[in-house]
């Protein structure tokens, strides 16, 4: 499945905060392999 999201929505303060929380959660659960992937991922 593929979806598109308006780029303005992705840059909104709420979206940036959610992304930050998700990145921190992934890093804390999978620091060895998914943490570095999240840092370079644009999705």
C-alpha positions, 0 to 999 in steps of 0.5 A, spaced: 500 500 500 502 506 498 499 513 501 501 520 500 501 526 505 501 533 504 508 536 505 506 541 509 503 536 514 509 533 515 513 539 516 508 541 522 510 542 529 505 536 531 508 531 525 515 533 527 514 532 535 511 525 533 516 523 528 521 525 534 518 521 539 517 515 534 525 515 532 527 515 540 522 509 541 525 505 535 532 507 538 531 505 545 528 498 543 533 497 537 539 501 538 544 496 534 540 496 528 534 500 527 537 506 530 542 508 525 537 506 520 532 511 522 537 517 523 538 516 515 531 514 513 527 520 510 521 516 511 
